[in-house]
């Protein structure tokens, strides 16, 4: 029986793959032989991530891409195909956090700043990946990064929660429509993970005192906690797994 977790010869695209959860997923994928395409908005972070992953013996291409700009997504996907030939798994991970002081003072600009990346950008990325997979004819895997705020209230984060809830609805609709094309579509729901986005909260003593005791595993998540799950969702081991939201949170949302 072949190794179900072997990704040799496949290509994984990870948006926001130059840091945090995205880089953790890319590390896992590369460890199993997948060639990697990284999309990010920081050339410096892209270069650092590419160098790290290349040391694992795989081919890595990186591209500057603001996923909220559909033209950039189209051009970056074409460049990815030119560099790596195909995309077998697409991790729709790029996102931004909210910056509103309150819901009543949230501006239209702030609402759309979050939506253009977290929801519009996810739509642009997922659509072009699915178009490619359908045209190629041999299926693929789509994985979205959502949030507990999709289900539970987040102060000052109504726009963030709405964007992440929209991802889940889009993910499930893709799973239903494109199973016939051999495309699986799932989402990962992280808890509190150490990253640039969460650094302000995790560095605030009051937040730590209130939240860390609510995590049964008594630690923040690490981006590498997502490495093995990314491999599973990209490989043949998950051939019958679609339309699901998989929670990786140290038990936070269960307590």
Order of alpha helices (4+ residues) and beta strands (2+ residues): beta-alpha-beta-alpha-beta-alpha-beta-alpha-alpha-beta-alpha-beta-alpha-alpha-alpha-beta
